[in-house]
Amino acid sequence: VFEQQHDPRARLWLAGHTHGGQVYLPWLFKPLVPSLYGPKYRAGFVEREGCEIYVSRGLGCITPPLRMNCRPELPIIELRHASGPL
């Protein structure tokens, strides 16, 4: 949905987790992320046309129950009032 949005008021998006690819061996292969956009939204902040999205790596894992180079995370995001009009 983030790729298709064009509302300038939606400046920050918070997304569910992708497990960060769960197993990430950059010298061997790209992380496997179930997304039409590949690893672009694997984890962290991504900016597009003045809007940002944050994708968490989450806490758990899927089968097999293994994580490698994708530390689990429980992000804490502090929102502050912006100065100026939205």
C-alpha positions, 0 to 999 in steps of 0.5 A: 500500500505504501508504494501506491499512496499519494496523500502528502498528509501521511508522512509516517507509516508504521508497518508490521514485521518481515522477520528481516528476512530471518536468515541474512547472509549478504555474501551468499544470497539476498534475504528472502522477504515475502514482498513484491518489492524484494528486500527494499522493505526488509527492515528499518526506515525507507523514504519515498517522495517525502514520506517514510515507512518503518518496518520492524524485524519483529520478535519471532520467526517462522519455520525453520525456527532460526535467525541469522544476522537478523536480530529480533526487535521490539521498536519503541518510536516516540512521536512528537508534535511537529512545528507548523501545519500538517 
